[in-house]
Amino acid sequence: MATLIVETKNTEQLTAVEAVLKLMKVSFRKAEDSPYDPEFVEKILQGRKDIKDGKGIKIKTSDLWK
């Protein structure tokens, strides 16, 4: 029906809000905040996948300036 965003200031508040929601049988999920831009994270993960799939080359840091 609706989405609420609740910003708790400490674990005590978080625990209390979760307890109330559970008692009222309201479904909820926690989203962990990330200090990184989601687009940046996606690019890094895609790059790692590409390397794993053999779609790139690895260069040793000692060879960068040669």
C-alpha positions, 0 to 999 in steps of 0.5 A: 500500500505505501512505503515508509522510510524510517531513519533511526539514530541509534540501535535502540531506536532501530530495535524498537521500530523493528519490534513494533513492526513485527508485533503489527505484522507489517513486513519490512526490510533493512537497507544497508547504506553504502558510502559508494555511488551505486553506478560506481559499484556496478562498474567495479563488479562488472570489471571483476566479472570481466577479468574472471571471464577472461575479458581483460588483461592484468598488468603488474604495478611494477610494469606500469612505468616500463 
